[in-house]
Amino acid sequence: MKKRKDDDYELPEMTARDFKKMKPAREVHPELVAAYERTRGRPLKETKKVPVTLRLDPYVVEVLRATGPGWQTRTNAMLARWAKKEDGKRVASRK
């Protein structure tokens, strides 16, 4: 392995005095901390999904899983389309 020129440099051990001088990052660079906190993880969605337990026929699960990765997301989209269609029927029947 190739040796870098800064490999020989060692940081001195921190003393109790050094630790007393330290400040939280939020006090030193609040803008950096705020930017870091905003970018961590997935962006929040307006509506969170609800975890459910659902019993399906084995064949149905087999067919859905056979569509490959993302099958749960596609199943959700399929059910959402169906639900909107059904909701539209209910609204039409109330008129």
Secondary structure as GFF3:
##gff-version 3
##sequence-region A 1 95
A	DSSP	three_ten_helix	5	8	.	.	.	ID=ss1
A	DSSP	alpha_helix	16	21	.	.	.	ID=ss2
A	DSSP	alpha_helix	25	28	.	.	.	ID=ss3
A	DSSP	alpha_helix	30	39	.	.	.	ID=ss4
A	DSSP	alpha_helix	58	65	.	.	.	ID=ss5
A	DSSP	alpha_helix	71	94	.	.	.	ID=ss6
###
